[in-house]
Amino acid sequence: AAFISIQAFPALLDLPQDLEVSTVSCGSRHTAVITRGGELYTWGWGKYGQLGHGNNISSDQARRVEHLVAQGLRAEEVVCGPWTTYVRVLE
């Protein structure tokens, strides 16, 4: 199993330089951001599929949620719960 760094304090994260983050939400062990372009990126603990990547894999690296891109959906709002992630999208 991969080691996931869960920290109780803020930490810097490297995102691609061309991304401008407009919204951030933090769950108990995962984080999600929405870019100004409407893309959703998630990282952290993924045991219950809360990262939205179609699996239960955890990751310390921010990854774009490709399902939204493939469906032509634009993320507008994100709220992370303890083991869940709610995303409001527009077509």
Secondary structure, 3 states (H helix, E strand, C coil): CCCCCCCCCCCCCCCCCCCCEEEEEECCCEEEEEECCCCEEEEECCCCCCCCCCCCCCEEEEEECHHHHHCCCEEEEEEECCCCEEEEEEC
